[in-house]
């Protein structure tokens, strides 16, 4: 029989700060994988396969650039 363990990460809070006060010249996106079983914990880009979808997540952080970036018309 399996004994359910309390989720230790239920009330964990994480924050991200910009090291520089100025925005970058080009927009960029960073993905953080918050899988408790992952030893690295974050900084991985692209898709992350979760071992347990209920206990993992993927956080996307997108930052604008200093100047507007034109989007081509479709």
JOFEN-V640651 format. One line per field, one symbol per residue. ss: DSSP state (a for helix, b for strand, c for the rest). psi: psi as a letter, one per 20 degrees, with the letter a starting at -180 (. if undefined). A space follows every 50 residues. Layout:
ss: ???
psi: ???
This chain:
ss: cccccccccccccccccccccccccccbbbbbbccccccccccccccccc ccaaaccbbbbbbccccccccccc
psi: qpppqqohjhjppqqpqphqiqqrhqqrpqpppmohiphghajpqaqppp hohhjrrpppopprrhqqoppqq.
